[in-house]
Amino acid sequence: MQESFTAHVRAQVRRYGDERGYVYLRERNNALEPERLSFAELDHDARRTAQFLLDSQDDNRPVILLFPPGLDFVRAFFGCLYAGIPAVPVPVPEDSRSLGRVAAIVRDTSASTIVTTSDMAAATRGQLDTILPPGSLTVAAVGETGNDPDTSAVPTTVAPDTVAFLQYTSGSTSAPKGVMVTHGNLLHNEEEIRRQVGTDDNLLLAGWLPHFHDMGLIGMLLHPIYVGGSCVFMSPTTFLRRPVRWLEAISEWRASLTVAPDFAYELCSRVVSEPQNHRLDLSCLTAALNGAEPVRSSTLHKFTDRFAPVGLRPDVFVACYGMAESTLMATTTPTGQRATVLPADRRALEHNEVRASTEQDDPSDPVDLVGCGRPGSLDVRIVDPERHTPREPGQVGEIWIRGGSVAAGYWKQPEESEKVFRAQTAYGAGPYLRTGDLGALVDGELYVTGRLKDLIIINGRNLYPQEIEYTVRELHPALASGSGAVFPVDADREYIVVVQEFKKGLLKDVSLEELAARIKVAVRASFGVHSPAVILTNRGTVPRTTSGKVQRHAMRSMFLQGRIMAQHENLPPAVDTARAEHGVAAANVSATGPAS
């Protein structure tokens, strides 16, 4: 194995040159036009950018990469790798909130350079000058950086522990933090993916994921060049506008691999029409990685049944688990093996145990848990989050990870890094990464049950909000097209609040009052939760992270502050009173300042 990811890339360039590369499917006039970049061309452009960065910076401060989807980002990212300077991929800001997030990342990294496209450079400089000190940043356009690199620019030699890039976490339960992913981490995790998924230089990957998300960057864009394959990709917006285009790209380019979160497979199962389906041929697909959010057994069944007539094999799904802090992949189902679905007893799960449901467990319905496979070379343990003692097989606890894929820590946050990345068990084993996720190992396979910070405990029972949210969405088509968030509120006792988006055009003859009543009945019947509070709202209300994860804590704050534009509410009086009292208290603090 090479000492750095850059050295490995250079070796792949020498081996494959013009034979392999990237194809970006740009949307023009309602058609997708391919734009190509071979490995040899990428190498030339990356060296040019690297030379510019080395000439323009006196130190190795991180460089912000602010790009729309496309090949320019790929050029700039590899330019940072070649220069040995940490890259920081960020999304293009669309409003004041996302612009503020970019500014916060600039401040956190102390970056002095932003690289973007030529047509975005002036606007980017103008936007950031409104919230950052004017002139504090150099805004450079890719393609206009540096001189011809044939004689002057040579990739910088870097060590395995050199930071390759900062992956800013989405912030589903806290403020975003910069995960320091080193060259050694990249090499280790890409090799994990290669071994687990079985990829080689015959790979052709087709996808649409955002490049600023770990699955999009590492799983979609970097893995093909690691194994010597090729990548065909499109904008996330292109996919969301017309989901069938993703499947059309797989079919037309004969892709063997794709990667996406669960919602994308479910969406295609629901919206791809019969005529569109008949034009597809998915027999080329050998693996479809499903990760980044809970994997649903219903999604596996729906997608497989929907597209089996056009060649999709039932063993194509590869359920996997990972996170930015472990670079990307931690566990995965072996390619060619159908994902394991365990019908777990709901009552046992509520008391921290995963075991198969039996007839004697009725009347509770089983919870179908999808196995996320086994770890490769990583050490994955289930640990009691409070006592730090290992849990037995089948017992639910926090997922801890150790190995070469575990990142170096959080940028400029030594205390948080020590707590999260260097945890020790009660018996002195470590260091481990504390993932904050809950799960259990059953017969050596990992089953993820939820987030530790999102767990709702009522009367000694553990309730997982994503299970309630899924049950609600399945009640009516008007709910299925929207997002939901479930969280607890303390009134005269602990209550569950369900905030659910709906699509008015799909309501038909069902009133909002009836829809809210259905939700209350379903939550009570399926989860034993009495008097849940229900709020129905328009689509776009529930906040999500850049990777699509529901921000339940932010939703709870919005509810208590009275900032949800509800179309219908069905609240127990105690919950309504608690919200009103919280609003009065917040107003008083705002008017008089915090008490000393």
C-alpha positions as CSV (number, residue, x, y, z in Angstrom):
1,M,0.0,0.0,0.0
2,Q,1.2,3.5,-0.8
3,E,2.1,5.9,2.0
4,S,-0.5,8.5,0.9
5,F,-3.7,8.7,-1.1
6,T,-2.0,11.1,-3.5
7,A,0.8,8.6,-4.2
8,H,-1.9,6.0,-4.9
9,V,-3.7,8.3,-7.3
10,R,-0.5,9.1,-9.1
11,A,0.1,5.4,-9.6
12,Q,-3.4,4.9,-11.0
13,V,-2.9,7.9,-13.4
14,R,0.3,6.3,-14.7
15,R,-1.5,2.9,-15.1
16,Y,-4.8,4.0,-16.6
17,G,-4.2,7.5,-18.1
18,D,-6.8,8.2,-20.7
19,E,-8.5,4.8,-20.3
20,R,-10.5,5.7,-17.2
21,G,-12.0,8.8,-15.8
22,Y,-15.1,10.8,-14.7
23,V,-18.2,11.6,-16.7
24,Y,-20.5,14.3,-15.4
25,L,-24.1,14.3,-16.8
26,R,-25.0,18.0,-17.1
27,E,-28.6,18.9,-17.5
28,R,-29.3,21.0,-20.6
29,N,-32.6,21.5,-22.4
30,N,-34.2,18.6,-20.6
31,A,-31.5,16.3,-21.6
32,L,-28.3,15.0,-20.0
33,E,-25.0,15.9,-21.8
34,P,-21.9,14.0,-20.8
35,E,-18.8,16.0,-19.9
36,R,-15.6,13.9,-19.6
37,L,-12.4,14.1,-17.6
38,S,-9.8,11.3,-18.0
39,F,-7.4,10.5,-15.2
40,A,-4.5,12.0,-17.3
41,E,-6.4,15.3,-17.7
42,L,-7.3,15.3,-14.0
43,D,-3.7,14.8,-13.1
44,H,-2.7,17.8,-15.3
45,D,-5.4,20.1,-13.9
46,A,-4.8,19.0,-10.3
47,R,-1.1,19.8,-10.5
48,R,-1.9,23.2,-11.9
49,T,-4.2,24.0,-8.9
50,A,-1.7,22.5,-6.5
51,Q,1.0,24.9,-7.8
52,F,-1.3,27.9,-7.4
53,L,-2.1,26.9,-3.8
54,L,1.6,26.3,-2.9
55,D,2.5,29.7,-4.4
56,S,-0.3,31.7,-2.9
57,Q,-0.3,30.3,0.7
58,D,2.6,30.7,3.2
59,D,1.2,27.9,5.3
60,N,-0.9,24.8,5.0
61,R,-4.2,26.3,6.1
62,P,-7.3,24.5,4.9
63,V,-8.8,25.6,1.6
64,I,-12.5,26.0,1.2
65,L,-13.9,24.3,-1.9
66,L,-17.3,25.9,-2.8
67,F,-18.6,24.3,-6.0
68,P,-21.8,23.2,-7.6
69,P,-21.9,19.5,-8.7
70,G,-19.5,18.8,-11.6
71,L,-16.0,18.1,-12.7
72,D,-14.5,21.4,-11.4
73,F,-14.9,20.2,-7.9
74,V,-13.0,17.0,-8.7
75,R,-10.1,19.0,-10.2
76,A,-9.9,21.3,-7.2
77,F,-10.2,18.5,-4.6
78,F,-7.3,16.6,-6.2
79,G,-5.3,19.8,-6.5
80,C,-5.5,20.2,-2.7
81,L,-4.4,16.5,-2.2
82,Y,-1.4,17.1,-4.5
83,A,-0.5,20.3,-2.6
84,G,-0.7,18.5,0.7
85,I,-3.2,21.1,1.9
86,P,-6.5,20.0,3.7
87,A,-9.5,20.5,1.4
88,V,-12.8,21.6,2.9
89,P,-15.8,20.8,0.7
90,V,-18.9,22.9,1.4
91,P,-22.3,23.3,-0.3
92,V,-23.1,26.3,-2.3
93,P,-25.2,28.6,0.0
94,E,-28.8,29.0,-1.1
95,D,-30.0,31.3,1.7
96,S,-28.8,33.3,4.7
97,R,-28.8,30.2,6.9
98,S,-26.5,28.2,4.6
99,L,-24.4,31.2,4.0
100,G,-23.9,31.6,7.7
101,R,-22.8,27.9,7.9
102,V,-20.2,28.5,5.2
103,A,-18.9,31.6,7.1
104,A,-18.8,29.6,10.3
105,I,-16.7,26.9,8.6
106,V,-14.3,29.6,7.2
107,R,-13.9,31.0,10.7
108,D,-13.4,27.6,12.3
109,T,-10.7,26.6,9.7
110,S,-9.0,30.0,9.6
111,A,-9.0,29.6,5.9
112,S,-7.7,32.4,3.7
113,T,-8.5,30.9,0.3
114,I,-11.8,29.8,-1.3
115,V,-11.7,28.0,-4.6
116,T,-14.8,28.1,-6.8
117,T,-15.9,28.3,-10.4
118,S,-15.2,31.3,-12.6
119,D,-18.9,32.3,-12.9
120,M,-19.4,32.1,-9.1
121,A,-16.2,33.8,-7.9
122,A,-17.5,37.4,-7.9
123,A,-20.9,36.5,-6.2
124,T,-19.1,34.3,-3.6
125,R,-16.8,37.2,-2.7
126,G,-19.7,39.6,-2.4
127,Q,-21.8,37.3,-0.3
128,L,-19.0,36.5,2.2
129,D,-17.9,40.1,2.4
130,T,-21.2,40.9,4.0
131,I,-20.6,38.6,7.0
132,L,-16.8,38.3,7.1
133,P,-14.1,41.1,7.2
134,P,-13.8,42.4,3.7
135,G,-10.7,41.3,1.9
136,S,-10.0,38.5,4.5
137,L,-10.3,35.8,1.8
138,T,-8.8,35.2,-1.5
139,V,-11.4,33.8,-3.9
140,A,-9.9,31.9,-6.8
141,A,-11.5,30.3,-9.8
142,V,-10.5,26.8,-10.8
143,G,-9.1,26.7,-14.3
144,E,-7.6,30.2,-13.8
145,T,-5.2,29.1,-11.1
146,G,-1.5,28.8,-11.7
147,N,0.7,28.3,-14.8
148,D,1.3,25.2,-16.9
149,P,2.4,22.5,-14.4
150,D,4.4,20.3,-16.8
151,T,7.8,21.4,-15.4
152,S,7.1,23.3,-12.2
153,A,4.3,21.5,-10.3
154,V,5.0,18.2,-8.7
155,P,2.7,16.5,-6.2
156,T,3.9,17.2,-2.7
157,T,5.1,14.3,-0.6
158,V,2.8,13.7,2.3
159,A,2.8,11.3,5.3
160,P,0.0,8.9,6.2
161,D,-1.0,11.1,9.1
162,T,-1.3,14.3,7.0
163,V,-4.9,15.6,6.9
164,A,-6.3,15.1,3.4
165,F,-9.6,16.9,4.0
166,L,-12.0,18.2,6.7
167,Q,-15.4,16.6,6.5
168,Y,-17.8,18.9,8.3
169,T,-20.5,16.9,10.0
170,S,-24.1,17.6,9.2
171,G,-25.0,18.6,12.7
172,S,-28.1,16.4,13.2
173,T,-27.7,16.6,17.0
174,S,-25.1,19.3,17.5
175,A,-23.1,22.1,15.8
176,P,-21.1,21.0,12.8
177,K,-17.5,19.9,13.5
178,G,-14.6,19.3,11.1
179,V,-13.6,15.7,11.0
180,M,-9.9,15.3,10.2
181,V,-9.6,12.6,7.6
182,T,-5.9,11.7,6.9
183,H,-4.3,10.1,3.9
184,G,-3.9,7.0,5.9
185,N,-7.6,7.0,6.8
186,L,-8.6,7.3,3.2
187,L,-6.3,4.5,2.0
188,H,-7.6,2.2,4.8
189,N,-11.2,2.8,4.2
190,E,-11.1,2.6,0.4
191,E,-9.3,-0.7,0.8
192,E,-12.1,-1.8,3.3
193,I,-14.7,-0.9,0.6
194,R,-12.7,-2.7,-2.1
195,R,-12.5,-5.9,-0.1
196,Q,-16.0,-5.9,1.3
197,V,-17.8,-4.9,-1.9
198,G,-15.4,-6.8,-4.2
199,T,-14.6,-3.9,-6.6
200,D,-11.8,-3.9,-9.1
201,D,-10.7,-1.9,-12.2
202,N,-13.7,-3.1,-14.1
203,L,-15.8,-0.9,-11.9
204,L,-18.2,1.6,-13.4
205,L,-20.1,3.5,-10.7
206,A,-23.1,5.7,-11.4
207,G,-24.5,8.1,-8.8
208,W,-25.8,11.5,-7.9
209,L,-24.8,12.1,-4.3
210,P,-23.5,15.6,-3.2
211,H,-19.7,15.8,-3.2
212,F,-19.7,17.6,0.2
213,H,-21.2,14.5,1.9
214,D,-18.9,11.6,3.0
215,M,-20.7,9.0,1.0
216,G,-20.7,11.1,-2.1
217,L,-17.1,12.1,-1.8
218,I,-15.5,8.8,-0.6
219,G,-17.9,6.3,-1.8
220,M,-18.9,7.8,-5.2
221,L,-16.1,10.0,-6.4
222,L,-12.9,8.7,-4.8
223,H,-13.5,4.9,-4.9
224,P,-13.4,4.6,-8.7
225,I,-10.0,6.1,-9.0
226,Y,-8.8,4.0,-6.0
227,V,-9.6,0.8,-7.8
228,G,-8.9,2.1,-11.3
229,G,-12.5,2.2,-12.5
230,S,-14.7,5.0,-13.8
231,C,-17.5,7.2,-12.4
232,V,-20.6,8.6,-14.1
233,F,-22.5,11.1,-11.9
234,M,-25.1,13.8,-12.0
235,S,-26.4,16.6,-9.8
236,P,-28.6,15.7,-6.8
237,T,-31.0,18.3,-8.1
238,T,-31.2,16.4,-11.4
239,F,-32.0,13.2,-9.5
240,L,-34.6,14.8,-7.3
241,R,-36.4,16.5,-10.2
242,R,-36.7,13.2,-12.1
243,P,-35.5,10.2,-10.0
244,V,-35.7,7.8,-13.0
245,R,-32.6,9.6,-14.5
246,W,-30.4,7.9,-11.9
247,L,-31.7,4.5,-13.0
248,E,-31.4,5.5,-16.6
249,A,-27.7,6.3,-16.1
250,I,-27.1,2.9,-14.5
251,S,-28.9,1.3,-17.4
252,E,-27.4,3.3,-20.3
253,W,-23.8,3.3,-19.0
254,R,-24.0,-0.3,-17.8
255,A,-22.9,0.6,-14.2
256,S,-22.0,-2.2,-11.9
257,L,-22.2,-0.2,-8.7
258,T,-24.3,2.6,-7.2
259,V,-24.5,4.2,-3.8
260,A,-27.4,6.1,-2.1
261,P,-29.3,6.5,1.1
262,D,-32.5,4.5,1.7
263,F,-34.9,7.3,0.8
264,A,-33.6,7.4,-2.8
265,Y,-34.4,3.7,-3.4
266,E,-37.8,4.2,-1.8
267,L,-38.5,7.3,-3.9
268,C,-37.8,5.4,-7.1
269,S,-40.0,2.6,-6.1
270,R,-42.8,5.0,-5.7
271,V,-42.5,7.5,-8.5
272,V,-41.0,5.7,-11.5
273,S,-43.8,5.1,-13.9
274,E,-44.5,1.8,-15.7
275,P,-43.5,3.2,-19.2
276,Q,-40.2,4.6,-17.6
277,N,-39.6,1.2,-16.0
278,H,-40.0,-0.7,-19.2
279,R,-37.1,1.3,-20.8
280,L,-34.6,0.2,-18.1
281,D,-32.2,-2.7,-18.0
282,L,-30.7,-3.0,-14.5
283,S,-29.2,-6.5,-15.1
284,C,-25.7,-4.8,-15.1
285,L,-25.9,-3.8,-11.5
286,T,-24.1,-6.1,-9.1
287,A,-24.2,-4.0,-6.0
288,A,-26.3,-1.1,-4.7
289,L,-24.9,0.3,-1.5
290,N,-27.6,1.5,0.9
291,G,-26.4,3.6,3.9
292,A,-26.1,7.0,5.5
293,E,-29.5,6.6,7.2
294,P,-31.6,3.7,8.6
295,V,-32.0,0.9,6.0
296,R,-35.7,-0.2,5.8
297,S,-36.7,-3.7,5.0
298,S,-39.8,-2.3,3.2
299,T,-37.5,-0.3,0.9
300,L,-35.5,-3.4,0.0
301,H,-38.7,-5.3,-0.8
302,K,-40.4,-2.5,-2.7
303,F,-37.3,-1.7,-4.8
304,T,-36.6,-5.3,-5.6
305,D,-40.2,-6.1,-6.6
306,R,-40.5,-2.9,-8.6
307,F,-37.4,-3.4,-10.7
308,A,-37.1,-7.2,-10.8
309,P,-38.9,-7.2,-14.2
310,V,-36.1,-5.2,-15.7
311,G,-33.2,-7.4,-14.5
312,L,-32.6,-6.3,-10.9
313,R,-31.3,-9.2,-8.9
314,P,-32.6,-9.8,-5.3
315,D,-29.1,-9.9,-3.9
316,V,-28.0,-6.5,-5.3
317,F,-28.6,-4.5,-2.1
318,V,-25.5,-4.0,0.1
319,A,-26.7,-2.6,3.5
320,C,-23.8,-0.8,5.2
321,Y,-23.1,1.3,8.3
322,G,-20.6,4.1,8.8
323,M,-20.1,7.8,9.5
324,A,-17.7,10.6,8.7
325,E,-15.8,9.9,11.9
326,S,-14.9,6.4,10.6
327,T,-14.0,8.0,7.2
328,L,-17.0,6.2,5.7
329,M,-17.7,2.5,5.8
330,A,-17.5,0.5,9.0
331,T,-19.6,-2.6,8.3
332,T,-21.2,-4.0,5.2
333,T,-23.2,-6.9,3.8
334,P,-21.1,-9.0,1.5
335,T,-21.8,-8.5,-2.2
336,G,-24.0,-11.3,-3.6
337,Q,-25.6,-12.1,-0.3
338,R,-29.1,-10.9,0.4
339,A,-29.4,-8.4,3.3
340,T,-30.5,-10.1,6.6
341,V,-33.8,-8.9,7.9
342,L,-34.5,-9.8,11.6
343,P,-38.1,-9.5,12.8
344,A,-37.2,-8.2,16.3
345,D,-39.6,-8.3,19.2
346,R,-40.7,-4.8,19.9
347,R,-41.1,-5.2,23.7
348,A,-37.6,-6.7,24.0
349,L,-36.2,-3.8,21.9
350,E,-37.8,-1.3,24.3
351,H,-35.7,-2.9,27.0
352,N,-32.3,-3.0,25.2
353,E,-32.5,-6.4,23.7
354,V,-32.6,-7.6,20.0
355,R,-34.1,-11.0,19.6
356,A,-36.4,-12.6,17.0
357,S,-40.1,-12.2,17.6
358,T,-42.2,-15.3,18.2
359,E,-45.9,-16.0,18.2
360,Q,-45.8,-15.8,22.0
361,D,-44.7,-12.1,21.7
362,D,-48.0,-11.0,20.3
363,P,-49.9,-8.7,20.3
364,S,-46.8,-6.5,19.7
365,D,-45.8,-6.3,16.0
366,P,-42.2,-7.1,15.2
367,V,-39.8,-4.4,14.2
368,D,-37.9,-5.5,11.0
369,L,-34.3,-4.7,11.6
370,V,-32.0,-4.8,8.5
371,G,-28.5,-6.2,9.3
372,C,-25.7,-3.9,8.2
373,G,-23.2,-6.7,7.8
374,R,-20.0,-7.4,9.6
375,P,-16.8,-5.4,10.1
376,G,-13.8,-6.2,7.9
377,S,-10.5,-5.3,9.7
378,L,-12.2,-2.8,12.1
379,D,-12.9,-3.7,15.7
380,V,-16.6,-3.0,16.3
381,R,-18.0,-3.4,19.8
382,I,-21.3,-2.7,21.6
383,V,-20.7,-0.9,24.9
384,D,-22.9,0.4,27.7
385,P,-22.7,4.2,27.1
386,E,-22.7,5.0,30.8
387,R,-20.6,2.2,32.4
388,H,-18.4,1.6,29.4
389,T,-18.7,-2.1,29.9
390,P,-19.0,-4.4,26.8
391,R,-22.5,-5.6,26.1
392,E,-23.3,-9.3,25.4
393,P,-24.4,-10.4,21.9
394,G,-28.1,-9.3,21.3
395,Q,-27.9,-6.5,23.9
396,V,-28.3,-2.9,22.7
397,G,-25.6,-0.4,23.5
398,E,-23.5,2.3,21.9
399,I,-21.5,1.3,18.8
400,W,-17.7,1.8,19.4
401,I,-15.1,1.4,16.6
402,R,-11.4,1.0,16.5
403,G,-9.0,0.7,13.5
404,G,-7.2,2.5,10.7
405,S,-10.4,4.1,9.2
406,V,-11.1,6.0,12.4
407,A,-10.3,9.7,11.7
408,A,-7.7,11.7,13.6
409,G,-10.3,13.8,15.6
410,Y,-12.2,17.1,15.3
411,W,-10.4,20.2,13.9
412,K,-9.3,22.5,16.7
413,Q,-11.4,20.6,19.3
414,P,-9.0,18.6,21.4
415,E,-11.3,18.1,24.4
416,E,-14.2,16.8,22.2
417,S,-11.7,14.7,20.2
418,E,-10.5,13.1,23.3
419,K,-14.0,12.3,24.5
420,V,-15.3,11.0,21.1
421,F,-12.2,9.4,19.4
422,R,-10.2,8.1,22.3
423,A,-12.7,6.4,24.6
424,Q,-11.6,3.5,26.8
425,T,-13.7,0.6,28.0
426,A,-14.1,0.0,31.8
427,Y,-11.4,-2.6,31.4
428,G,-8.8,-0.3,29.7
429,A,-9.3,-1.4,26.1
430,G,-9.0,1.3,23.5
431,P,-8.9,3.9,22.1
432,Y,-12.3,3.6,20.5
433,L,-14.5,6.0,18.5
434,R,-17.8,6.6,20.3
435,T,-20.3,6.8,17.4
436,G,-23.3,8.0,19.3
437,D,-25.3,5.3,17.5
438,L,-27.2,2.5,19.2
439,G,-27.1,-1.1,18.0
440,A,-26.5,-4.7,18.8
441,L,-24.4,-7.6,17.4
442,V,-26.4,-10.7,16.6
443,D,-24.4,-13.7,15.3
444,G,-21.6,-11.3,14.5
445,E,-23.8,-9.0,12.4
446,L,-24.5,-5.3,13.3
447,Y,-28.1,-4.1,13.7
448,V,-28.4,-0.3,14.2
449,T,-31.4,0.7,16.3
450,G,-31.1,4.5,16.5
451,R,-29.2,7.5,17.8
452,L,-28.3,7.7,21.5
453,K,-29.3,11.4,21.7
454,D,-32.6,10.9,19.9
455,L,-33.7,8.0,22.1
456,I,-37.0,8.6,23.9
457,I,-37.5,6.9,27.3
458,I,-41.0,6.7,28.6
459,N,-42.0,4.6,31.6
460,G,-38.7,2.7,31.4
461,R,-39.3,1.8,27.7
462,N,-36.9,2.8,24.9
463,L,-38.7,4.3,21.9
464,Y,-36.9,5.1,18.6
465,P,-38.3,8.2,16.9
466,Q,-37.5,6.9,13.4
467,E,-39.8,3.9,13.9
468,I,-42.7,6.2,14.9
469,E,-41.9,8.5,11.9
470,Y,-41.9,5.6,9.5
471,T,-45.3,4.3,10.9
472,V,-46.8,7.8,10.4
473,R,-45.6,8.2,6.8
474,E,-47.1,4.8,5.9
475,L,-50.7,5.9,7.0
476,H,-51.5,7.9,3.9
477,P,-50.0,9.0,0.5
478,A,-50.2,12.6,1.5
479,L,-47.9,11.9,4.4
480,A,-45.5,9.6,2.5
481,S,-44.2,12.5,0.4
482,G,-43.2,14.6,3.4
483,S,-40.7,14.4,6.3
484,G,-41.6,14.0,9.9
485,A,-39.9,14.5,13.3
486,V,-40.8,12.9,16.6
487,F,-39.5,14.2,19.9
488,P,-40.4,14.3,23.6
489,V,-41.8,17.3,25.6
490,D,-42.0,17.4,29.3
491,A,-45.4,18.8,30.5
492,D,-47.2,17.3,33.5
493,R,-45.5,14.1,32.3
494,E,-43.5,13.1,29.2
495,Y,-45.4,13.4,26.0
496,I,-44.5,12.5,22.4
497,V,-44.9,15.2,19.7
498,V,-45.3,14.2,16.1
499,V,-44.7,16.9,13.5
500,Q,-45.5,15.6,10.0
501,E,-45.4,17.3,6.6
502,F,-48.1,16.6,4.1
503,K,-48.9,17.2,0.4
504,K,-52.3,18.9,0.0
505,G,-52.8,17.5,-3.5
506,L,-52.8,13.9,-2.3
507,L,-55.3,14.4,0.5
508,K,-58.3,13.8,-1.7
509,D,-61.4,13.4,0.5
510,V,-59.5,13.1,3.8
511,S,-59.6,16.1,6.1
512,L,-56.6,17.2,8.2
513,E,-58.6,16.5,11.4
514,E,-59.2,12.9,10.2
515,L,-55.5,12.5,9.3
516,A,-54.3,13.7,12.7
517,A,-56.8,11.3,14.4
518,R,-55.4,8.4,12.3
519,I,-51.9,9.3,13.5
520,K,-52.9,9.4,17.1
521,V,-54.6,6.0,16.9
522,A,-51.6,4.4,15.0
523,V,-49.0,5.8,17.5
524,R,-51.1,4.6,20.4
525,A,-51.8,1.2,19.0
526,S,-48.3,0.5,17.7
527,F,-46.2,2.0,20.4
528,G,-48.4,2.2,23.5
529,V,-48.0,6.0,23.6
530,H,-51.2,7.6,25.0
531,S,-52.2,11.1,23.9
532,P,-49.5,11.9,21.4
533,A,-49.4,15.5,20.2
534,V,-49.8,15.9,16.4
535,I,-49.0,18.8,14.2
536,L,-49.5,18.7,10.4
537,T,-47.5,21.2,8.4
538,N,-46.5,22.1,4.9
539,R,-43.5,20.4,3.2
540,G,-40.2,22.0,3.8
541,T,-40.9,22.7,7.5
542,V,-38.9,19.9,9.1
543,P,-35.2,20.8,9.1
544,R,-32.7,18.4,7.8
545,T,-28.9,18.2,7.6
546,T,-27.0,18.5,4.3
547,S,-27.0,14.7,4.1
548,G,-30.8,14.5,4.7
549,K,-31.0,13.5,8.3
550,V,-33.9,14.9,10.4
551,Q,-32.8,17.5,12.9
552,R,-35.2,16.5,15.8
553,H,-33.6,18.7,18.4
554,A,-34.0,21.7,16.1
555,M,-37.6,20.7,15.5
556,R,-38.2,20.5,19.2
557,S,-36.9,24.0,19.7
558,M,-39.0,25.3,16.9
559,F,-42.1,23.7,18.5
560,L,-41.4,25.1,22.0
561,Q,-40.7,28.6,20.5
562,G,-44.0,28.5,18.5
563,R,-42.2,28.8,15.2
564,I,-44.0,26.0,13.3
565,M,-46.5,27.2,10.8
566,A,-49.1,24.5,11.5
567,Q,-51.9,23.7,9.2
568,H,-53.6,21.6,11.9
569,E,-52.8,20.8,15.5
570,N,-54.2,18.2,17.9
571,L,-52.4,18.8,21.2
572,P,-53.2,17.5,24.7
573,P,-53.9,20.6,26.9
574,A,-50.8,20.0,29.0
575,V,-48.5,20.1,25.9
576,D,-50.2,23.3,24.7
577,T,-49.7,24.9,28.1
578,A,-46.1,23.8,28.3
579,R,-45.4,25.4,24.9
580,A,-47.1,28.6,25.9
581,E,-45.1,28.8,29.2
582,H,-41.9,28.1,27.4
583,G,-42.6,31.0,25.0
584,V,-43.3,33.4,27.9
585,A,-40.1,32.3,29.6
586,A,-38.1,32.8,26.5
587,A,-39.6,36.2,25.9
588,N,-38.8,37.3,29.5
589,V,-35.2,36.1,29.1
590,S,-34.9,38.0,25.8
591,A,-36.3,41.2,27.4
592,T,-34.4,41.2,30.7
593,G,-31.3,39.0,30.0
594,P,-30.4,35.8,31.8
595,A,-30.6,35.7,35.5
596,S,-27.3,36.0,37.3
